[in-house]
Every structure is written in structure tokens, then in C-alpha cells.
Amino acid sequence: MTKADIVDRIAEGTGLTKLETEAVVDGFVITVMEALEAGQSIELRGFGSFRVRERAARMARNPQTDEPIEVPRQFVPAFKASREFRRVVNEARLAAERAAEASEKP
């Protein structure tokens, strides 16, 4: 699913125009990015949380030359789905698998 698909679905469900919906989606993304840049975390109950995680420095290797390369420590955005979100996705995928198996049987 792309950003355009998300905008289309939200616009259909809310009655907002696609232009208004795209502005809201863009605003959400920008707000999340700015909060994480500032070192804040974001928690959306029933959906999940966005946090900044630190990755330690490590040694890697160049696959072409087999030369060791030092990868510096990094701060990366991370998303963790809520328990409810994980449950809903799991149940939906299991139901879809069961339906697919049932339709394959004669």
C-alpha cells in the first residue's frame, strides 16, 4: 500500500477531499519525524509506538574486497506495534489462510 492508497482510503471514509486528506497524512508524517528528531517518543494507544533506538558501532566487511569496515553508531527510528494491533493482524492473517485452504479443498 502506498501513500496515495492511504490517502484514497481515508478520503473515502471521512468525506474529506483527497487534497485535504493528503495534507493531514503529510502533517502526521512530518510531526512524527520532528518528534523523533527531537528525541521524543510517540505512543498511539491501540496502534503502537515510535521511538529512536541507538545502534552500536560495529565492524562489517566490504563484500567485494573482503576489507573490514567500521560502521559508526547510529540512531534509527523504530516502530513497535501494540498488543491489540498484533492480535488483530494475526487473527486476520490466520482467517485468510483458513479461507484459502478451505477454497482449495474439493
N, C-alpha and C positions, 0 to 999 in steps of 0.2 A: 504494500500500500504506500502510495506516495503522498506528499503534502497536498497535492491537488485533489487526490481521492478523499483525504481527511476533510478538506475544505468543502467538497461537494456533499459529503455525508452530513456534516454539521449544518450546512446551509439548508439542506432538505429537512432536517429535524427541527430546526429552530425558526425557520421562516426569514432568517436574515439573508441579505444578498451575498453572493459569493465574494464580492469586494469587501463587505463588512466582516464576513467570516474570516477571510484571509488576513485582514488587519488584526483580528483577535488572535488567530493562531500565531502570526508573526510576533505579536506583543507577548504572548506566552513564552515563545522560544527565547526571545530577547531577554525577558525577565529572568528566566531560568539561567541563561548564560551569565548575565550580570551578577546574579546572586552567587553563583559558583565562583566567578572571578573574584568576588569579594570575600570568599572563604565561608559563605553561609551554606547551610543545607536547606533543602526544600522537602517538606512532607505533605503529601496529598493523601489524606485518610481514604482507605479503600482502594487506592491505586498503587502508591509506592513512594519511594524517596530518592532524591538526587543528592549525591554527596561528592566531595572531592577526595580522592584517595591518592596516597603517595606511593609511587613505585620506587623501590630502592635501586641504586646504581648496580649494574651487573656487567659481567663480561659476556660478550657474544662473539660470533665469528663471521667473517665475510665468506659466504658460500663459494664465491668464485676463486678467492686466493687462499682460503682457509686461514687467513690472518686474524688474530684476536682483535676485537674492537671493544672499547669501553663505552657502554651505554650509560649516560648520566641519569641521575634520579629524575623522576618526572611526577607531575601532579596531573591526574587524569580524572575526568568526570565518570561517575558510576551511578547506575540506576539499580535499585533493589525493589522488586515487585512486592506488594503487600501480600499477606497470607490469603486474604479474600480474593485478590486478583489471581494468584497462583491457583487457588482452588477452582475458580470459575474457568480458567483456561484449561486446566487438567480435565475437569468434568466434560467440557465441550469437546476436547480432542478425543477422549475415550468414547463418548457417544458417537462421534463421527466415524471412528474406527469400527465400532459395533455395527453401525448402519451400513458401512461399506462391506463388511464381512457378510452381513445378512443378505445384501443385494447380490453378492457373488454366488451364494448357495442356490442350487436349483429348487 
